[in-house]
Amino acid sequence: MILIVGLGNYGLEFMGTNHNAGFMTVDKLADENGIDISKKHCKSLIYSGNLFGKSVVIAKPQTYMNLSGEAV
């Protein structure tokens, strides 16, 4: 299994900022592959399934960047 974690700060005030590069990356990956990263689990929004023939979990922690370890 492959774990992909996109780090960032949640909230509208952080959209498009450098701190959200990880969120933007996994969102682009999701959009290009028809993936829905919306299931809530352990302080994260996640997708669990297959991507490119591999079993993957993609996570977007819903904590601030400096506290992302709690969600991962």
N, CA, C and O atoms as a Tripos MOL2 file, in Angstrom:
@<TRIPOS>MOLECULE
protein
  288   287    72     0     0
PROTEIN
NO_CHARGES

@<TRIPOS>ATOM
      1 N           0.8310   -1.1780    0.0000 N.3       1 MET1
      2 CA          0.0000    0.0000    0.0000 C.3       1 MET1
      3 C           0.8800    1.2490    0.0000 C.2       1 MET1
      4 O           1.9360    1.2870    0.6320 O.2       1 MET1
      5 N           0.4230    2.2560   -0.7170 N.am      2 ILE2
      6 CA          1.1280    3.5320   -0.8060 C.3       2 ILE2
      7 C           0.2970    4.5890   -0.0820 C.2       2 ILE2
      8 O          -0.9110    4.6900   -0.2970 O.2       2 ILE2
      9 N           0.9430    5.3720    0.7710 N.am      3 LEU3
     10 CA          0.2890    6.4800    1.4650 C.3       3 LEU3
     11 C           0.7940    7.7940    0.8780 C.2       3 LEU3
     12 O           1.9960    8.0560    0.8520 O.2       3 LEU3
     13 N          -0.1320    8.6060    0.4120 N.am      4 ILE4
     14 CA          0.1950    9.9300   -0.1140 C.3       4 ILE4
     15 C          -0.4980   10.9470    0.7850 C.2       4 ILE4
     16 O          -1.7230   10.9370    0.9070 O.2       4 ILE4
     17 N           0.2780   11.8200    1.4100 N.am      5 VAL5
     18 CA         -0.2810   12.8310    2.3030 C.3       5 VAL5
     19 C           0.0290   14.2120    1.7370 C.2       5 VAL5
     20 O           1.1900   14.5610    1.5220 O.2       5 VAL5
     21 N          -1.0030   14.9780    1.5040 N.am      6 GLY6
     22 CA         -0.8400   16.3550    1.0500 C.3       6 GLY6
     23 C          -1.0040   17.2870    2.2320 C.2       6 GLY6
     24 O          -2.1040   17.4330    2.7650 O.2       6 GLY6
     25 N           0.0790   17.9170    2.6440 N.am      7 LEU7
     26 CA          0.0170   18.8050    3.8060 C.3       7 LEU7
     27 C          -0.4830   20.1870    3.4150 C.2       7 LEU7
     28 O          -0.2660   20.6520    2.2960 O.2       7 LEU7
     29 N          -1.1530   20.8280    4.3550 N.am      8 GLY8
     30 CA         -1.6490   22.1760    4.1340 C.3       8 GLY8
     31 C          -2.4010   22.6710    5.3440 C.2       8 GLY8
     32 O          -2.5040   21.9710    6.3510 O.2       8 GLY8
     33 N          -2.9250   23.8720    5.2500 N.am      9 ASN9
     34 CA         -3.7760   24.4470    6.2850 C.3       9 ASN9
     35 C          -5.1900   24.5030    5.7370 C.2       9 ASN9
     36 O          -5.4090   24.9850    4.6260 O.2       9 ASN9
     37 N          -6.1510   24.0110    6.5110 N.am     10 TYR10
     38 CA         -7.5300   24.0400    6.0440 C.3      10 TYR10
     39 C          -8.1110   25.4350    6.2710 C.2      10 TYR10
     40 O          -7.6260   26.1880    7.1160 O.2      10 TYR10
     41 N          -9.1260   25.7630    5.5300 N.am     11 GLY11
     42 CA         -9.7890   27.0560    5.6670 C.3      11 GLY11
     43 C          -9.6080   27.9210    4.4320 C.2      11 GLY11
     44 O          -8.5910   27.8450    3.7420 O.2      11 GLY11
     45 N         -10.6070   28.7380    4.1680 N.am     12 LEU12
     46 CA        -10.5990   29.5750    2.9640 C.3      12 LEU12
     47 C          -9.4450   30.5690    2.9340 C.2      12 LEU12
     48 O          -8.9350   30.8910    1.8620 O.2      12 LEU12
     49 N          -9.0280   31.0590    4.1030 N.am     13 GLU13
     50 CA         -7.9580   32.0650    4.1210 C.3      13 GLU13
     51 C          -6.6120   31.5190    3.6560 C.2      13 GLU13
     52 O          -5.7050   32.2920    3.3480 O.2      13 GLU13
     53 N          -6.4730   30.1810    3.6030 N.am     14 PHE14
     54 CA         -5.2040   29.5800    3.1930 C.3      14 PHE14
     55 C          -5.2260   29.0310    1.7670 C.2      14 PHE14
     56 O          -4.1990   28.5660    1.2710 O.2      14 PHE14
     57 N          -6.3820   29.0780    1.1030 N.am     15 MET15
     58 CA         -6.4710   28.5490   -0.2590 C.3      15 MET15
     59 C          -5.4930   29.2720   -1.1730 C.2      15 MET15
     60 O          -5.4300   30.5020   -1.1730 O.2      15 MET15
     61 N          -4.7380   28.5180   -1.9460 N.am     16 GLY16
     62 CA         -3.8190   29.0840   -2.9200 C.3      16 GLY16
     63 C          -2.5150   29.6190   -2.3490 C.2      16 GLY16
     64 O          -1.7310   30.2300   -3.0750 O.2      16 GLY16
     65 N          -2.2710   29.4000   -1.0630 N.am     17 THR17
     66 CA         -1.0260   29.8800   -0.4570 C.3      17 THR17
     67 C           0.0540   28.8040   -0.5220 C.2      17 THR17
     68 O          -0.2370   27.6360   -0.7770 O.2      17 THR17
     69 N           1.2940   29.2050   -0.2920 N.am     18 ASN18
     70 CA          2.4090   28.2530   -0.3160 C.3      18 ASN18
     71 C           2.2220   27.1240    0.6810 C.2      18 ASN18
     72 O           2.6490   25.9980    0.4260 O.2      18 ASN18
     73 N           1.5940   27.4070    1.8110 N.am     19 HIS19
     74 CA          1.3890   26.3650    2.8170 C.3      19 HIS19
     75 C           0.4310   25.2840    2.3360 C.2      19 HIS19
     76 O           0.3490   24.2190    2.9480 O.2      19 HIS19
     77 N          -0.2850   25.5360    1.2650 N.am     20 ASN20
     78 CA         -1.2330   24.5460    0.7630 C.3      20 ASN20
     79 C          -0.7600   23.8390   -0.5020 C.2      20 ASN20
     80 O          -1.5750   23.2650   -1.2250 O.2      20 ASN20
     81 N           0.5170   23.8690   -0.7750 N.am     21 ALA21
     82 CA          1.0430   23.1820   -1.9660 C.3      21 ALA21
     83 C           0.7060   21.6940   -1.9330 C.2      21 ALA21
     84 O           0.4010   21.1100   -2.9720 O.2      21 ALA21
     85 N           0.7560   21.0810   -0.7720 N.am     22 GLY22
     86 CA          0.4260   19.6570   -0.6450 C.3      22 GLY22
     87 C          -1.0340   19.3880   -0.9530 C.2      22 GLY22
     88 O          -1.3510   18.4280   -1.6560 O.2      22 GLY22
     89 N          -1.9380   20.2300   -0.4320 N.am     23 PHE23
     90 CA         -3.3640   20.0920   -0.7240 C.3      23 PHE23
     91 C          -3.6080   20.2460   -2.2230 C.2      23 PHE23
     92 O          -4.3460   19.4650   -2.8230 O.2      23 PHE23
     93 N          -2.9830   21.2570   -2.8190 N.am     24 MET24
     94 CA         -3.1840   21.5120   -4.2430 C.3      24 MET24
     95 C          -2.6890   20.3350   -5.0840 C.2      24 MET24
     96 O          -3.2940   20.0020   -6.1030 O.2      24 MET24
     97 N          -1.6010   19.7120   -4.6640 N.am     25 THR25
     98 CA         -1.0430   18.5760   -5.4030 C.3      25 THR25
     99 C          -1.9760   17.3780   -5.3550 C.2      25 THR25
    100 O          -2.2600   16.7830   -6.3950 O.2      25 THR25
    101 N          -2.4640   17.0070   -4.1670 N.am     26 VAL26
    102 CA         -3.3470   15.8420   -4.0950 C.3      26 VAL26
    103 C          -4.7090   16.1520   -4.7070 C.2      26 VAL26
    104 O          -5.3550   15.2490   -5.2380 O.2      26 VAL26
    105 N          -5.1650   17.4110   -4.6490 N.am     27 ASP27
    106 CA         -6.4150   17.7740   -5.3180 C.3      27 ASP27
    107 C          -6.2870   17.6050   -6.8270 C.2      27 ASP27
    108 O          -7.2100   17.1130   -7.4750 O.2      27 ASP27
    109 N          -5.1530   18.0090   -7.3900 N.am     28 LYS28
    110 CA         -4.9250   17.8490   -8.8360 C.3      28 LYS28
    111 C          -4.8690   16.3680   -9.2070 C.2      28 LYS28
    112 O          -5.4470   15.9530  -10.2110 O.2      28 LYS28
    113 N          -4.1760   15.5790   -8.4010 N.am     29 LEU29
    114 CA         -4.1080   14.1320   -8.6220 C.3      29 LEU29
    115 C          -5.5110   13.5300   -8.5880 C.2      29 LEU29
    116 O          -5.8560   12.6930   -9.4220 O.2      29 LEU29
    117 N          -6.3090   13.9600   -7.6250 N.am     30 ALA30
    118 CA         -7.6780   13.4550   -7.4980 C.3      30 ALA30
    119 C          -8.5300   13.8670   -8.6950 C.2      30 ALA30
    120 O          -9.2310   13.0370   -9.2740 O.2      30 ALA30
    121 N          -8.4730   15.1320   -9.0650 N.am     31 ASP31
    122 CA         -9.2670   15.6310  -10.1890 C.3      31 ASP31
    123 C          -8.9270   14.9100  -11.4860 C.2      31 ASP31
    124 O          -9.8210   14.5510  -12.2520 O.2      31 ASP31
    125 N          -7.6410   14.6980  -11.7340 N.am     32 GLU32
    126 CA         -7.2120   14.0570  -12.9790 C.3      32 GLU32
    127 C          -7.5600   12.5760  -13.0360 C.2      32 GLU32
    128 O          -7.5540   11.9790  -14.1120 O.2      32 GLU32
    129 N          -7.8670   11.9750  -11.8790 N.am     33 ASN33
    130 CA         -8.1350   10.5350  -11.8500 C.3      33 ASN33
    131 C          -9.5200   10.1920  -11.3140 C.2      33 ASN33
    132 O          -9.7880    9.0320  -10.9990 O.2      33 ASN33
    133 N         -10.4020   11.1810  -11.2060 N.am     34 GLY34
    134 CA        -11.7750   10.9420  -10.7740 C.3      34 GLY34
    135 C         -11.8950   10.4090   -9.3580 C.2      34 GLY34
    136 O         -12.7600    9.5820   -9.0710 O.2      34 GLY34
    137 N         -11.0320   10.8810   -8.4780 N.am     35 ILE35
    138 CA        -10.9950   10.4120   -7.0930 C.3      35 ILE35
    139 C         -11.6800   11.4350   -6.1930 C.2      35 ILE35
    140 O         -11.5260   12.6430   -6.3750 O.2      35 ILE35
    141 N         -12.4390   10.9340   -5.2210 N.am     36 ASP36
    142 CA        -13.1210   11.7850   -4.2480 C.3      36 ASP36
    143 C         -12.4260   11.6650   -2.8960 C.2      36 ASP36
    144 O         -12.5040   10.6230   -2.2470 O.2      36 ASP36
    145 N         -11.7480   12.7280   -2.4710 N.am     37 ILE37
    146 CA        -11.0520   12.7300   -1.1790 C.3      37 ILE37
    147 C         -11.9590   13.4360   -0.1780 C.2      37 ILE37
    148 O         -11.7560   14.6110    0.1280 O.2      37 ILE37
    149 N         -12.9680   12.7130    0.3350 N.am     38 SER38
    150 CA        -13.9150   13.3770    1.2270 C.3      38 SER38
    151 C         -14.3160   12.5480    2.4420 C.2      38 SER38
    152 O         -15.0230   13.0440    3.3200 O.2      38 SER38
    153 N         -13.8800   11.3090    2.5030 N.am     39 LYS39
    154 CA        -14.2220   10.4740    3.6550 C.3      39 LYS39
    155 C         -13.4190   10.9570    4.8660 C.2      39 LYS39
    156 O         -12.1990   11.1000    4.7830 O.2      39 LYS39
    157 N         -14.0960   11.2070    5.9840 N.am     40 LYS40
    158 CA        -13.4050   11.6770    7.1890 C.3      40 LYS40
    159 C         -12.9070   10.4930    8.0020 C.2      40 LYS40
    160 O         -13.6520    9.5520    8.2770 O.2      40 LYS40
    161 N         -11.6230   10.5550    8.3850 N.am     41 HIS41
    162 CA        -11.0190    9.4940    9.1870 C.3      41 HIS41
    163 C          -9.7980   10.0560    9.9070 C.2      41 HIS41
    164 O          -8.8980   10.6020    9.2690 O.2      41 HIS41
    165 N          -9.7610    9.9280   11.2170 N.am     42 CYS42
    166 CA         -8.5870   10.3220   12.0260 C.3      42 CYS42
    167 C          -8.0690   11.7200   11.7000 C.2      42 CYS42
    168 O          -6.8930   11.8800   11.3720 O.2      42 CYS42
    169 N          -8.9200   12.7200   11.7850 N.am     43 LYS43
    170 CA         -8.5430   14.1180   11.5540 C.3      43 LYS43
    171 C          -8.0510   14.3880   10.1360 C.2      43 LYS43
    172 O          -7.3060   15.3420    9.9100 O.2      43 LYS43
    173 N          -8.4590   13.5600    9.1830 N.am     44 SER44
    174 CA         -8.0760   13.7550    7.7810 C.3      44 SER44
    175 C          -9.2650   13.4960    6.8710 C.2      44 SER44
    176 O         -10.2120   12.8030    7.2450 O.2      44 SER44
    177 N          -9.2050   14.0560    5.6880 N.am     45 LEU45
    178 CA        -10.0790   13.6480    4.5960 C.3      45 LEU45
    179 C          -9.2630   12.6630    3.7840 C.2      45 LEU45
    180 O          -8.1050   12.9290    3.4620 O.2      45 LEU45
    181 N          -9.8610   11.5200    3.4500 N.am     46 ILE46
    182 CA         -9.0770   10.4840    2.7750 C.3      46 ILE46
    183 C          -9.8010    9.8950    1.5740 C.2      46 ILE46
    184 O         -11.0200   10.0020    1.4360 O.2      46 ILE46
    185 N          -9.0180    9.2780    0.7230 N.am     47 TYR47
    186 CA         -9.4700    8.3720   -0.3220 C.3      47 TYR47
    187 C          -8.6890    7.0920   -0.1170 C.2      47 TYR47
    188 O          -7.4750    7.1220    0.0850 O.2      47 TYR47
    189 N          -9.3790    5.9730   -0.1700 N.am     48 SER48
    190 CA         -8.7210    4.6760   -0.0810 C.3      48 SER48
    191 C          -9.2070    3.8330   -1.2470 C.2      48 SER48
    192 O         -10.4090    3.6260   -1.4090 O.2      48 SER48
    193 N          -8.2830    3.3490   -2.0550 N.am     49 GLY49
    194 CA         -8.6650    2.5590   -3.2100 C.3      49 GLY49
    195 C          -7.4750    2.2630   -4.0900 C.2      49 GLY49
    196 O          -6.3580    2.0800   -3.6080 O.2      49 GLY49
    197 N          -7.7240    2.2170   -5.3900 N.am     50 ASN50
    198 CA         -6.6690    1.8860   -6.3440 C.3      50 ASN50
    199 C          -6.3530    3.0790   -7.2350 C.2      50 ASN50
    200 O          -7.2350    3.8360   -7.6400 O.2      50 ASN50
    201 N          -5.0740    3.2180   -7.5220 N.am     51 LEU51
    202 CA         -4.6040    4.2630   -8.4260 C.3      51 LEU51
    203 C          -3.4170    3.7020   -9.1810 C.2      51 LEU51
    204 O          -2.4540    3.2380   -8.5710 O.2      51 LEU51
    205 N          -3.4780    3.7410  -10.4920 N.am     52 PHE52
    206 CA         -2.4070    3.2070  -11.3400 C.3      52 PHE52
    207 C          -2.0990    1.7500  -11.0030 C.2      52 PHE52
    208 O          -0.9440    1.3290  -11.0560 O.2      52 PHE52
    209 N          -3.1350    0.9780  -10.6540 N.am     53 GLY53
    210 CA         -2.9600   -0.4350  -10.3500 C.3      53 GLY53
    211 C          -2.3700   -0.7290   -8.9840 C.2      53 GLY53
    212 O          -2.0180   -1.8720   -8.6950 O.2      53 GLY53
    213 N          -2.2590    0.2760   -8.1470 N.am     54 LYS54
    214 CA         -1.6890    0.1080   -6.8020 C.3      54 LYS54
    215 C          -2.7420    0.4680   -5.7620 C.2      54 LYS54
    216 O          -3.5990    1.3200   -6.0000 O.2      54 LYS54
    217 N          -2.6700   -0.1850   -4.6170 N.am     55 SER55
    218 CA         -3.5260    0.1440   -3.4840 C.3      55 SER55
    219 C          -2.9710    1.3970   -2.8120 C.2      55 SER55
    220 O          -1.8100    1.4240   -2.4040 O.2      55 SER55
    221 N          -3.8070    2.4420   -2.6970 N.am     56 VAL56
    222 CA         -3.3280    3.7060   -2.1460 C.3      56 VAL56
    223 C          -4.2970    4.2820   -1.1160 C.2      56 VAL56
    224 O          -5.4950    3.9990   -1.1280 O.2      56 VAL56
    225 N          -3.7460    5.0840   -0.2420 N.am     57 VAL57
    226 CA         -4.5230    5.9630    0.6250 C.3      57 VAL57
    227 C          -3.9820    7.3650    0.3830 C.2      57 VAL57
    228 O          -2.7780    7.6010    0.4800 O.2      57 VAL57
    229 N          -4.8720    8.2840    0.0690 N.am     58 ILE58
    230 CA         -4.5010    9.6840   -0.1050 C.3      58 ILE58
    231 C          -5.1660   10.4550    1.0250 C.2      58 ILE58
    232 O          -6.3700   10.3210    1.2440 O.2      58 ILE58
    233 N          -4.3910   11.2610    1.7440 N.am     59 ALA59
    234 CA         -4.9250   11.9730    2.8980 C.3      59 ALA59
    235 C          -4.6390   13.4650    2.8370 C.2      59 ALA59
    236 O          -3.5860   13.9030    2.3740 O.2      59 ALA59
    237 N          -5.6160   14.2330    3.3220 N.am     60 LYS60
    238 CA         -5.4670   15.6780    3.5080 C.3      60 LYS60
    239 C          -5.7700   15.9590    4.9790 C.2      60 LYS60
    240 O          -6.9390   16.0520    5.3540 O.2      60 LYS60
    241 N          -4.7460   16.0960    5.8160 N.am     61 PRO61
    242 CA         -4.9810   16.3600    7.2340 C.3      61 PRO61
    243 C          -5.8290   17.6200    7.4270 C.2      61 PRO61
    244 O          -5.6380   18.6240    6.7390 O.2      61 PRO61
    245 N          -6.7620   17.5490    8.3680 N.am     62 GLN62
    246 CA         -7.6160   18.6930    8.6610 C.3      62 GLN62
    247 C          -7.1850   19.3720    9.9570 C.2      62 GLN62
    248 O          -8.0080   19.7970   10.7670 O.2      62 GLN62
    249 N          -5.8910   19.4570   10.1210 N.am     63 THR63
    250 CA         -5.2740   20.1890   11.2240 C.3      63 THR63
    251 C          -4.3820   21.2500   10.5970 C.2      63 THR63
    252 O          -4.1120   21.2060    9.3970 O.2      63 THR63
    253 N          -3.9260   22.1960   11.3980 N.am     64 TYR64
    254 CA         -2.9800   23.1610   10.8500 C.3      64 TYR64
    255 C          -1.6620   22.4630   10.5430 C.2      64 TYR64
    256 O          -1.3320   21.4440   11.1490 O.2      64 TYR64
    257 N          -0.9210   23.0140    9.6070 N.am     65 MET65
    258 CA          0.3300   22.4260    9.1200 C.3      65 MET65
    259 C           1.2270   21.9460   10.2590 C.2      65 MET65
    260 O           1.7360   20.8260   10.2110 O.2      65 MET65
    261 N           1.4230   22.7680   11.2700 N.am     66 ASN66
    262 CA          2.3350   22.4100   12.3530 C.3      66 ASN66
    263 C           1.8090   21.2920   13.2430 C.2      66 ASN66
    264 O           2.5570   20.7610   14.0640 O.2      66 ASN66
    265 N           0.5390   20.9220   13.0980 N.am     67 LEU67
    266 CA         -0.0520   19.8430   13.8900 C.3      67 LEU67
    267 C          -0.4290   18.6480   13.0230 C.2      67 LEU67
    268 O          -1.1650   17.7720   13.4770 O.2      67 LEU67
    269 N           0.0550   18.5950   11.8000 N.am     68 SER68
    270 CA         -0.3560   17.5430   10.8640 C.3      68 SER68
    271 C           0.0390   16.1470   11.3270 C.2      68 SER68
    272 O          -0.5780   15.1680   10.9080 O.2      68 SER68
    273 N           1.0450   16.0340   12.1760 N.am     69 GLY69
    274 CA          1.4290   14.7240   12.6990 C.3      69 GLY69
    275 C           0.2950   14.0450   13.4410 C.2      69 GLY69
    276 O           0.2160   12.8160   13.4470 O.2      69 GLY69
    277 N          -0.5820   14.8110   14.0650 N.am     70 GLU70
    278 CA         -1.7340   14.2410   14.7690 C.3      70 GLU70
    279 C          -2.6700   13.5190   13.8120 C.2      70 GLU70
    280 O          -3.2820   12.5150   14.1750 O.2      70 GLU70
    281 N          -2.7810   14.0270   12.6000 N.am     71 ALA71
    282 CA         -3.7070   13.4600   11.6240 C.3      71 ALA71
    283 C          -3.0850   12.3390   10.8000 C.2      71 ALA71
    284 O          -3.7930   11.4750   10.2810 O.2      71 ALA71
    285 N          -1.7790   12.3550   10.6840 N.am     72 VAL72
    286 CA         -1.1040   11.3400    9.8750 C.3      72 VAL72
    287 C          -0.8530   10.1220   10.7270 C.2      72 VAL72
    288 O          -0.2920    9.1370   10.2460 O.2      72 VAL72
@<TRIPOS>BOND
     1     1     2 1
     2     2     3 1
     3     3     4 2
     4     3     5 am
     5     5     6 1
     6     6     7 1
     7     7     8 2
     8     7     9 am
     9     9    10 1
    10    10    11 1
    11    11    12 2
    12    11    13 am
    13    13    14 1
    14    14    15 1
    15    15    16 2
    16    15    17 am
    17    17    18 1
    18    18    19 1
    19    19    20 2
    20    19    21 am
    21    21    22 1
    22    22    23 1
    23    23    24 2
    24    23    25 am
    25    25    26 1
    26    26    27 1
    27    27    28 2
    28    27    29 am
    29    29    30 1
    30    30    31 1
    31    31    32 2
    32    31    33 am
    33    33    34 1
    34    34    35 1
    35    35    36 2
    36    35    37 am
    37    37    38 1
    38    38    39 1
    39    39    40 2
    40    39    41 am
    41    41    42 1
    42    42    43 1
    43    43    44 2
    44    43    45 am
    45    45    46 1
    46    46    47 1
    47    47    48 2
    48    47    49 am
    49    49    50 1
    50    50    51 1
    51    51    52 2
    52    51    53 am
    53    53    54 1
    54    54    55 1
    55    55    56 2
    56    55    57 am
    57    57    58 1
    58    58    59 1
    59    59    60 2
    60    59    61 am
    61    61    62 1
    62    62    63 1
    63    63    64 2
    64    63    65 am
    65    65    66 1
    66    66    67 1
    67    67    68 2
    68    67    69 am
    69    69    70 1
    70    70    71 1
    71    71    72 2
    72    71    73 am
    73    73    74 1
    74    74    75 1
    75    75    76 2
    76    75    77 am
    77    77    78 1
    78    78    79 1
    79    79    80 2
    80    79    81 am
    81    81    82 1
    82    82    83 1
    83    83    84 2
    84    83    85 am
    85    85    86 1
    86    86    87 1
    87    87    88 2
    88    87    89 am
    89    89    90 1
    90    90    91 1
    91    91    92 2
    92    91    93 am
    93    93    94 1
    94    94    95 1
    95    95    96 2
    96    95    97 am
    97    97    98 1
    98    98    99 1
    99    99   100 2
   100    99   101 am
   101   101   102 1
   102   102   103 1
   103   103   104 2
   104   103   105 am
   105   105   106 1
   106   106   107 1
   107   107   108 2
   108   107   109 am
   109   109   110 1
   110   110   111 1
   111   111   112 2
   112   111   113 am
   113   113   114 1
   114   114   115 1
   115   115   116 2
   116   115   117 am
   117   117   118 1
   118   118   119 1
   119   119   120 2
   120   119   121 am
   121   121   122 1
   122   122   123 1
   123   123   124 2
   124   123   125 am
   125   125   126 1
   126   126   127 1
   127   127   128 2
   128   127   129 am
   129   129   130 1
   130   130   131 1
   131   131   132 2
   132   131   133 am
   133   133   134 1
   134   134   135 1
   135   135   136 2
   136   135   137 am
   137   137   138 1
   138   138   139 1
   139   139   140 2
   140   139   141 am
   141   141   142 1
   142   142   143 1
   143   143   144 2
   144   143   145 am
   145   145   146 1
   146   146   147 1
   147   147   148 2
   148   147   149 am
   149   149   150 1
   150   150   151 1
   151   151   152 2
   152   151   153 am
   153   153   154 1
   154   154   155 1
   155   155   156 2
   156   155   157 am
   157   157   158 1
   158   158   159 1
   159   159   160 2
   160   159   161 am
   161   161   162 1
   162   162   163 1
   163   163   164 2
   164   163   165 am
   165   165   166 1
   166   166   167 1
   167   167   168 2
   168   167   169 am
   169   169   170 1
   170   170   171 1
   171   171   172 2
   172   171   173 am
   173   173   174 1
   174   174   175 1
   175   175   176 2
   176   175   177 am
   177   177   178 1
   178   178   179 1
   179   179   180 2
   180   179   181 am
   181   181   182 1
   182   182   183 1
   183   183   184 2
   184   183   185 am
   185   185   186 1
   186   186   187 1
   187   187   188 2
   188   187   189 am
   189   189   190 1
   190   190   191 1
   191   191   192 2
   192   191   193 am
   193   193   194 1
   194   194   195 1
   195   195   196 2
   196   195   197 am
   197   197   198 1
   198   198   199 1
   199   199   200 2
   200   199   201 am
   201   201   202 1
   202   202   203 1
   203   203   204 2
   204   203   205 am
   205   205   206 1
   206   206   207 1
   207   207   208 2
   208   207   209 am
   209   209   210 1
   210   210   211 1
   211   211   212 2
   212   211   213 am
   213   213   214 1
   214   214   215 1
   215   215   216 2
   216   215   217 am
   217   217   218 1
   218   218   219 1
   219   219   220 2
   220   219   221 am
   221   221   222 1
   222   222   223 1
   223   223   224 2
   224   223   225 am
   225   225   226 1
   226   226   227 1
   227   227   228 2
   228   227   229 am
   229   229   230 1
   230   230   231 1
   231   231   232 2
   232   231   233 am
   233   233   234 1
   234   234   235 1
   235   235   236 2
   236   235   237 am
   237   237   238 1
   238   238   239 1
   239   239   240 2
   240   239   241 am
   241   241   242 1
   242   242   243 1
   243   243   244 2
   244   243   245 am
   245   245   246 1
   246   246   247 1
   247   247   248 2
   248   247   249 am
   249   249   250 1
   250   250   251 1
   251   251   252 2
   252   251   253 am
   253   253   254 1
   254   254   255 1
   255   255   256 2
   256   255   257 am
   257   257   258 1
   258   258   259 1
   259   259   260 2
   260   259   261 am
   261   261   262 1
   262   262   263 1
   263   263   264 2
   264   263   265 am
   265   265   266 1
   266   266   267 1
   267   267   268 2
   268   267   269 am
   269   269   270 1
   270   270   271 1
   271   271   272 2
   272   271   273 am
   273   273   274 1
   274   274   275 1
   275   275   276 2
   276   275   277 am
   277   277   278 1
   278   278   279 1
   279   279   280 2
   280   279   281 am
   281   281   282 1
   282   282   283 1
   283   283   284 2
   284   283   285 am
   285   285   286 1
   286   286   287 1
   287   287   288 2
@<TRIPOS>SUBSTRUCTURE
     1 MET1         2 RESIDUE 1 A MET
     2 ILE2         6 RESIDUE 1 A ILE
     3 LEU3        10 RESIDUE 1 A LEU
     4 ILE4        14 RESIDUE 1 A ILE
     5 VAL5        18 RESIDUE 1 A VAL
     6 GLY6        22 RESIDUE 1 A GLY
     7 LEU7        26 RESIDUE 1 A LEU
     8 GLY8        30 RESIDUE 1 A GLY
     9 ASN9        34 RESIDUE 1 A ASN
    10 TYR10       38 RESIDUE 1 A TYR
    11 GLY11       42 RESIDUE 1 A GLY
    12 LEU12       46 RESIDUE 1 A LEU
    13 GLU13       50 RESIDUE 1 A GLU
    14 PHE14       54 RESIDUE 1 A PHE
    15 MET15       58 RESIDUE 1 A MET
    16 GLY16       62 RESIDUE 1 A GLY
    17 THR17       66 RESIDUE 1 A THR
    18 ASN18       70 RESIDUE 1 A ASN
    19 HIS19       74 RESIDUE 1 A HIS
    20 ASN20       78 RESIDUE 1 A ASN
    21 ALA21       82 RESIDUE 1 A ALA
    22 GLY22       86 RESIDUE 1 A GLY
    23 PHE23       90 RESIDUE 1 A PHE
    24 MET24       94 RESIDUE 1 A MET
    25 THR25       98 RESIDUE 1 A THR
    26 VAL26      102 RESIDUE 1 A VAL
    27 ASP27      106 RESIDUE 1 A ASP
    28 LYS28      110 RESIDUE 1 A LYS
    29 LEU29      114 RESIDUE 1 A LEU
    30 ALA30      118 RESIDUE 1 A ALA
    31 ASP31      122 RESIDUE 1 A ASP
    32 GLU32      126 RESIDUE 1 A GLU
    33 ASN33      130 RESIDUE 1 A ASN
    34 GLY34      134 RESIDUE 1 A GLY
    35 ILE35      138 RESIDUE 1 A ILE
    36 ASP36      142 RESIDUE 1 A ASP
    37 ILE37      146 RESIDUE 1 A ILE
    38 SER38      150 RESIDUE 1 A SER
    39 LYS39      154 RESIDUE 1 A LYS
    40 LYS40      158 RESIDUE 1 A LYS
    41 HIS41      162 RESIDUE 1 A HIS
    42 CYS42      166 RESIDUE 1 A CYS
    43 LYS43      170 RESIDUE 1 A LYS
    44 SER44      174 RESIDUE 1 A SER
    45 LEU45      178 RESIDUE 1 A LEU
    46 ILE46      182 RESIDUE 1 A ILE
    47 TYR47      186 RESIDUE 1 A TYR
    48 SER48      190 RESIDUE 1 A SER
    49 GLY49      194 RESIDUE 1 A GLY
    50 ASN50      198 RESIDUE 1 A ASN
    51 LEU51      202 RESIDUE 1 A LEU
    52 PHE52      206 RESIDUE 1 A PHE
    53 GLY53      210 RESIDUE 1 A GLY
    54 LYS54      214 RESIDUE 1 A LYS
    55 SER55      218 RESIDUE 1 A SER
    56 VAL56      222 RESIDUE 1 A VAL
    57 VAL57      226 RESIDUE 1 A VAL
    58 ILE58      230 RESIDUE 1 A ILE
    59 ALA59      234 RESIDUE 1 A ALA
    60 LYS60      238 RESIDUE 1 A LYS
    61 PRO61      242 RESIDUE 1 A PRO
    62 GLN62      246 RESIDUE 1 A GLN
    63 THR63      250 RESIDUE 1 A THR
    64 TYR64      254 RESIDUE 1 A TYR
    65 MET65      258 RESIDUE 1 A MET
    66 ASN66      262 RESIDUE 1 A ASN
    67 LEU67      266 RESIDUE 1 A LEU
    68 SER68      270 RESIDUE 1 A SER
    69 GLY69      274 RESIDUE 1 A GLY
    70 GLU70      278 RESIDUE 1 A GLU
    71 ALA71      282 RESIDUE 1 A ALA
    72 VAL72      286 RESIDUE 1 A VAL
